[in-house]
């Protein structure tokens, strides 16, 4: 039977087992939190750790010395993320608290965490219903998923160095990632060092604001919780009203860190290594910076001249330049790179401002960042190639290659970018149609068209919140279980950028 399959599934399962065994160590964090808060739900995470490690060890027995190739990389990446979400759901089920105790809801919340989507079915987000350990696990899943479970394993585990380049290529969001060092394990460590460094810096700054009396409810727990979900562009918060629960200075502080998370982390390493101009030379960064800046300014103008817009916390927004700029810049930064935080209920914005937010949901972060979506790099290549087509239509004899950072892009790579973007849009619209058909059969649930459109893009693009029932102060709990299963699938394939999952569905991948 093994010879019938071209892909070495035994080696693939063995590596998945290695990664799950490694992932089981993450349960130490909520165990420590549980011990620090009276031991509530301690047994939940001990059992979850044992189950995850036991299953991982059993898979490793398929092949003691796996040697994965490019084909096995798709298998390992897709199934590692699937099993991570499955075992990440175990604590939610074991607690038996709230709506996430249902297996489908638990899997939804776990998949949303690991894929850094930020969509939730938790319902009552409070410490009255859920322990601090459970809430911290929810935050931690996003931090682990941000830079990538496999990138972390390649950085730490020597046995993952074999085939590490193929695994990272299949996992890291975006068209590709630069090899910074001669060894792929060193490159993985470089990325994670930058990722950890920014996380620690944000946690320290948030807690410093608390100590200075500028953020009364940003204690050490909340500082860690939001550090764990800002850098991975995750968006989960233990506060029911997300970042709106904190002072304006906290909101202003989080904006640049959301922007940082949407930048290719390779560029940050160059900056840290003493080449600060590398980031300014990068075409994608300049395009990303320009887009966020321009759309933030447009959003500020739209909110400033909206005389009806106000919040219960701060009062009138229209006519107040600081509030207009803060709310606009925050939401543009959050939704452009798929963080999904909210510092107010943007579902209450006027139609022009909501249309702006819907537009930026399709942009995505940079390649090699923790952001989701289609990615800025792809849009930039598409724009450049369209300009070339117009030029060559006018000048048929001209030869004008598409360049990025001074290098000519291969035509096959350009076709691949067009193929991915088209497939993303097809899946988005198909998701909308499937959700519309499914929810139409539910008598007591009647979402609007915009609700379903944003539910589809928010799960496929790993964004999290949308409009209407899935707005920033709402959630996905009202959807029927069949719709939730579809959105779980969308979050999974969206985080892995579609192809690693679709490849597994082709007969040619399996047959010799």
N, C-alpha and C positions, 0 to 999 in steps of 0.2 A: 504493500500500500504506500509506503514511504516513497518508492520510486515513481509512483503514478503522479505525485505532485511535484511540480517544478520548484515551488517554494519549499524550503526546509521548515515545515511547521513545527517540528520537534525543537529545533534550535530557537525558533521564534517563541514558543511557549516557555522554554527554559529562561530566555531573557526577560520575558514578561514576569515570570516568577521571581527572578532576581530583583527586578524593579519594585514589585509589590512588597517583597521582604524588606527592601530598603525603605519604601514608603511607610511601612508599619511603624518605623521609628518616630514618625511625625506625631503619633498619638501621645508621645511623651509630653508635648506642650500642653494639651488640654488636661492631662493627668496632673501636671504641676499646678495648673490653674485651679483644678478641682480641689487639690490638697490645700491650696491657699485660701479657698472660700468654703471651708467646712466639709469637704469631701463629697459634695453633692455631685451625683452622676459619675463618681470615680470608677465604679465597677463597669459602667458603660464603655469607657475608653480602654480599660484593661481587657475586657472581652473583645472589643473591636480590634485591638492590637494583636491579640492571640489569633483571632480568626484570619486577619489579613496576612500575618506572618506565616501561619500554618498553610494557607492556600498557596502563598508564594513559594514556600519550601517544597510543597508537593509538585508544583509545576516545574521546578528546577530539576526534578528527577528525570524529565523527558530527555535531557541531553546535558550531561555534566560539563562538557566543554564546547559550548556553542560557538560557531564562527559565522555570524550573520553577514549577508551580503546586501546589495541594494534592494533586492526583492523582499528579503525578510524585514527590512527596515519599515516598510509600509505596515506589515503584519504587527510588528512589535509596537510601533507608535500607536496605531489605531486601538489595539486591544489593551495596551497599558492604560490609556486614557479611559477606556470603557470600564475596565476593572477598578481603576482608581475611583471612579464615580460610584460604582456599585458598593465597594467597601467603605467609601466615604459616607455612604448613606446609612450604614449600619448604626452609628450612634443615634441618629435621628429616630430610627425605628425603635431601638431599645429603650429610649427615654419614655416613649409613649405619651409625650406631651404635645398638645396642639395638633394642627393640621399636618405637620410634616411627619407624624408618626405613621401615616399611610405609606406603604412601600413606594407607590408611584410618586407621591409628593416628596418623599425622602430622596428618591433618585433624582427628581427634578432639582431639588435644592443643592444636592451634591454635585450634579453635573454643572449647574449654574455656577457653583463655587469654583470647581477645578478649571472650568473653561473661562473663568473671570467674566461671566456674563452679567451677573448681578440681578437677574430676574428672580423673584421670590414667590413662594407659596406659603411662607411661614405664617402669614396672617397676623397674629398678635406678636409683634416684635417688642418684647419687654422681658425684664428679669423676673417679673411676677409669674410668667409662664415657662420660661426657659432659663436654665442655669447659666452662669457665666462661662463655665467650661464648654457647654454646647455652643454658645454664641462665639467664643474664641475659636473653636474648631471651624465654625462657619467662615470666620475671617481668614484663618490659616489656610484653608483649602484654596482660597484665591491667591494668596502669596505663593504657595507651592506651584500653582498652575500658571502664574504670570510669566516667569522666565522659562518655565518648562521642567517637568519632572525628569525627563530624559537628559536634558542639558545638565541638570544638577547631578544626576547619576554619573554621567560621563566625566564630570569635573572631579568626582570623589572616588568612584569605584574603578579600580584598575581593569577589571574584566570587561568594563563597558567601553574601554578605549578601542577594542577590536570592533570595527564597524561603526565607531562613534560618529564619523563624518556623515555617513548615510542616515543614521538615526537623527542627528541634529538637523540635517537638511529637511527631513520629513516632518519634524516637529516645530521648528522655529517659524513663527508667522512671517510671511512675506516671501518675495521671489527668491531670496537667498541671503546668506550671511557671509561676511568676509572671514577668511581664516587669518586671525591676528598673529598667531604663533606657529612654529613648525609642527607642533603637536596639537591635535584636536582637543585633548583633555585640558591643555593649557588655555586654549581659546575659551572652552566652557567655563573654566575657573575665572578667566578675565571678565566674562559677561556676568557671572554671579557675584563677583567682588564688587563690580559697579552697582549692581542691583541691590545688594546688601548694604553698601555704603549709603546710597540715597535713602533706603528705608530707615536705617539707623539715624541719619541726619534729620529726616522728617519727624520721627518719634521724639528725638531730643528737642527739636524746636517746638513741637506741640506741647510737650510737658513743661518746657521752659515758660511758655505763655501761661500755662496753668499756675506755675509757681509765682509768676509775676502778677497774678491776679487778673490777667487779661482774658482768661478762658476758664471760668469757674468750674464748669462741668467737664473739662478736658483733663481728667485725672490720668494716672499712669495706665490704667486698663484701657481707657478710650484712646490714649496716645498710641499704644501698641495696636489696638484694633484697627485704627484708621491708617496707621503706617503699613499694616499688612494688606490693605485693600486699595491704597492710592497708587503705589508704584506698579502693581500688576494691572492697573486700570480695571479694577474689579467692581467697586461700587457698593459692596455690602457695608452695612453699618449696624451696630447694635442699638442705634437710636431710631425710633419709628419714623421720624421725619428727616432722616439722613443728616446732611451737614447743616440744614436749617436750624438744628438744635444748638448750634454753636455760634459764638460771637462773630461779628464781621471780620475781625482780624484773623481768626482761624480760617474763614472762607478765603480771604485774600492770600493766606499762606499756602493753602492747598492748591490754588490755581497754578502757580509755576511748577509744582511737583506733578500735577496731572500733565502739564505740557512736557515736562522732562520725560515722563513715562512713555509718551508718544513718539519720542525721538529714538532713532536707531542707537542701541546701547554701544555699538562699536564706536560711534562718534564720541560718546562720553568717555570711553576709555582713552581715545586719542587726546582729549582735552585734559584728562587727569594725568596722562603720561607726559604732558608738557608741550602739546601741539594744539593750543586753543583755536588756531585758525582753521584747523581741519573741518570743524563743524560749519564754518562760514563758507568754505569752499564747496560744500556738498549741495548739489542741486535739489535733492529731496528735502533737506532741512530748510532751505530758503523758501521752497514752495509751501511746506508745512507751516513755517512761521508766518509767512505772508497770509495764508488762508485763515489761520486762527486769528491773526490780528485784524484783518479786514472784516471777517464775519463778526468778531466781537464788537468792532466799531459800529457796524450796521445794526447789530442787536441792541447796542446802547442807545442809538438814535430812535429805534422803534419803541423801546421801553420808555425812553424819556418823554416821548410825545403821546404816550398812552395815558390819558387822564383818568381812566377807570381802574387801572391796575394798582392793587395794594395787597399787603399781607397783614395778618393779625399781629405778627411780631413787630414789624417795623413801620406799618402804616403805608402812606402813599409812596409809590415808586415813581410814577410819572412826574417830571419836573424836578426830580432829585438826581443830580448827575452821579453822585457816588453810588447810590443804590442801583441806578440803571446800569452803570458800568460794571458793578460787582455781580449782579445777577446775570447780565449778558455774558461777560467774560467767563464766569464760572460755568455756565451751561454750555457755551460753545466749546470750551476746553474739555468739558466732561463728555459731551456727546460726539465730538469730532473723533476722539481716539477710543471711544467705547467705554469710558470709565463708568458712567451711569450714576454718579452722585447727583444729588439735587440740593440746592440751597433755598429752594422754594418750589411750590407746586406750579411748574411751568405749563401744566395743562390749562391753567387759567390765563395764559398769555393770549393776546389778540391773534387773529388768523395770520397776518403777515409774519409776526415773530415765530409762531408755531411752524409756518412753512419753512422759515430759515432753519429751525432746529431739525425738521424732517430732512432737509437737504443735506445738512452736515452729517447726519447719521450714515450717509452712504460714503463718506470720505474715508474714514479709518485712520489709524496711526501710520507711522513709518514702518518700512520693512526692518526686521530685527529689533522692533520695539515690543512692548507688551500689549500694544493696542490691537484691537480687532478690526473688522470691516474689510473693505476691498483693498485698502492701503493707498496712501498718498503716492507712493512710487508708481503704482500701476496707472493711476489717473494722470500723472505727469508724463509717462511714456505714451499713453493714449493721446494726450494733447499734442505732444511733439510729433507723433506719427501722423496725426490729422493735419497738422501744419505742413508736414512734408508732402502729404497727398495733394493738398491745395497748390503748393509750390510746383510740384512735378506735373500737375494738370496744366498749369500755365506754361511751364517750361519742360516739355516732354523729353528733351534730350539731357536734362540735368540729372546728375547722380547726387543724392543728398541723404546720407545715412543719418539715423537717429543716434544722438550721442547723449550719454549721461556722465557727468564729471570728466568730460574730455575723451571718454572711451566710446567707441562705436558699439552699439548694441547689435547682437546677432538677430537676424530676421526671425529665426525660430523662437527666440525668447520673446520677441514682440508678438508673434502669433499666439504664444502661450498666455501672454497677459490678456490679449483680447478674448481668448477662449475661457480663461478663468472668470473674467468680468461678465461675459455673456452668461456663463453657467450660473454665476452668483445671482444675477438678475432673474434668470429663469426659475431658480430655486426659490427666490424671494417671492415672485408672483405666484408660483405653484403653492407655496406655503400659505399665502393669503387665501387662495381658492379653497384649499383643503380645510383651513380653519373656518372659513365661511360656511362650507358645506356641513362641517361637523357641528358647529355651534347652532346652526339653524334647526338641528334636531333636538335642541335643549330648550324646553318650553320656558323655563324661568331665567334664561340667560340670553340677552339680546344685545350684543356689542355692536357699536357702529362700525362702518367701513374703515374709518381711520384707526380705530382701535385694533382691528385685525391686521391692517397693513403694517402698523408699527410693531405689533406682536411678532409678525413674521421677520421683519428686518432686525428687530431687537434681539431675537434669539439666534438667527443665522449670523448676524454681525457681532454677536456677543456684546451687545450694548446694555441690555437690561430693561430699563423703563421705556415706555412709549407714551401714548396719549390715551385718554379715556380710562377704561377700567384697568389698563396696564400702565397708568401714569405713575409718576415718581412717588406719589403717596398712596398708590394702589398696589395691585399685585396680580398674579396669574391664578389665584386659587379658584376663581369662579369657573374656569374653563373645564370642560369635561375631561375625564381621564385620557380618552383617546387623543384629544388635542394636546394634552400635556406630554404624552408619549411622542407625538410628532415634534414638539418643540424641544424635547430632550435630544432627539435625533439631530435636529437642526443645530443645537448648541454644540454637539459633539463634532459634526462635520464642519461647522463653521470655525471652530478653534483649530482644527487640523487642516483648514483651508481646502476642504472638499475632496481633493484628489486622493490622499491616502486612504480615505474611506471608500470612495467610488472604485478605486483600483481593486479592492477586495471583492467587489460585486461582479467583476468581469470573469468569465470562464477562462479566458486566456491566461490570467494570472495564476490560476490553479493547475490547469492542465499541462501536461508535457507535450 
